Amino acid sequence: MKSSCLQIFRKIRFATAGILLLFWMSSCYKNNNEELIPTQSMRTSFSEPALLSTSSADFVKGADISHVTRMENAGKLFYNTTDQQDLFIIMKERGLNTIRIRVWVNSTGTFAYNSLADVVAKAVRAKNAGLKVFVDFHYSDTWADPWNQTKPATWSSYSYAQLKTAVSNHTTTTINTLIANGVTPAFVEVGNEVDNGMLWPTGQIPAGNIANFAGLYKAGYDAVKAINPDIKVMVHFSKGFDNDSCKNVLNGLVANGADFDVIGLSVYPWSGNFATILSQTNANMQDLVATYNKDIMIAECGYVQSDPVNCRLMISTLLTQVSSLPGNRGIGVCYWEPQYYDRPPVNKSMFSSTTFNPTLAIDAFSLVKNPGFEVDNANTQNPINWTSGGTNAEANYVETTAHSGTYRLTHYKNAAYNVSTSQTITGLPNGNYTFQAWVISPYAMTQNQLFAKDFGSAQINASIPVAAGWQKIKISNVNVSNGQCTIGFYTDGNNKYCSFDDIQFFKQ
């Protein structure tokens, strides 16, 4: 039995922790003006996107992780909370389903990590982790974007006709090599951020070469479709908010007989234009769907590493906007290099540069809403998106001292109690899922367990063993057959506590 003295000790501990937390927050704010302490308005404005219908198996929640080879070769590690894991597995377990990989033509030295061999290696890893593959052709030996569209060195003297052949051959060789290694891309991007064309100056739009650009783009599009007509081909723009810029290029493609399946957009707001950029991007997407009746994807997005709360808000907002486009034309959102925690400023990764694990920003991609109990940013008995049940609902509360982040869920009352905390996830594609959570349970309980129920078969329970430290408890092979599942925790105890954190539910 837990003594009244121990109960007093717990209260003193929480109060002391709160005081220390205030000092820490004040110190961090003074020493780093870029660090943004979340305000109440940020918390109440955050809204997870509504989960999609059963067709959401095709909705892209993706990430470009092309730097991973360089990072791994430099000895960089990745963690899923406290577990060191393969990055591709972390992406899968945190709710992502697609990996975007860039390819350069003759990459060497520092840039060799985007060679065909490297692209194939990463694509195979993605497939083995159960992730779809999205290939981004730059048609350059280095970065291609609105400011740089340099021809590969070996193509520098080619005529327009020779360039079209080179684009076709490079595209064909890459896709066929991937297929030979067991990977058929779901998406192919012909040119990266082609607002001003590609393969300059031959395909440079501001120089008056829109027809040439359309021919070069069409060579890549036709090469993909000749191999597999089901692969969706994207045209990609850097300014997702700029309707005139996008339509100028798209109208030029249409006028010159080029086709596209997907319009891809990049979105990189900052604190000074956050709401404006997201609003303008939504208006642009709505108009592009109405004008061209084509699919839309956010091909890249990012926000500063030092502000994970607003990064989470950005992702959540984009997911909501894209999934709400008319005619189901919105097909996904990809984050650019979320794992790139050692990137020089301005760093826009979703991984901590000190703990090497995802920040709470990645929670926006999770099937579980508020998976780390961080959204409230406060101690509470009613955590957002979770439902309390049992005889003693008051024995359910969020407090500090987490497994990761700041907050954890605790079951406790200084008397006999039973309580459950649960969340129903809907709109799930049928199939097998895993439900896992980090748990600390130092004392024996009458009953203490994770559960998964209402998924089309009998409830599955996983008992929580007594342990002094945090442990990962898992329920695998939750065979969803009705498009939904309720996950949660149940404790029947007496003056003893257990706590839960870092909840994950993902398709196997």
Protein Blocks (a to p, Z undefined) as FASTA:
>chain_A
ZZfklmmmmmmmmmmmmmmmmmmmmmmmmmomkbccddfklmmmpccdddddfklmmpcc
dddfklmmmmmmnopacdehjaccdfklmmmmnopabdcddddfbdghjllmmgfklmmm
mmmmmmmnopacddddekiabdcdfkbccdcfklmmpcfklmmmmmmmmmmmmmmmmmmn
opacfbdcehehilnoghifklgmknopammmmmmmmmmmmmmmmmommbccddddfblm
lmklmmmmmmmmmmnopacfbdcddddddfklmmmmmmmmmmmmmmmmmmnopacddfbg
cddfklmmlmmmmmmmmmmmmmmpghhlagbdcdehkllmmbccddfbfbdfklopacfk
lmmmpmbghklopmnopacfbdghiacedjblmlgccdehifbhjbdcddddfbdcdddd
ddddehiacdddddddddddfbccfbdcdddehiopacddddddddfbdcddddehiacf
ehpacdddddddehiacddehiadddZZ
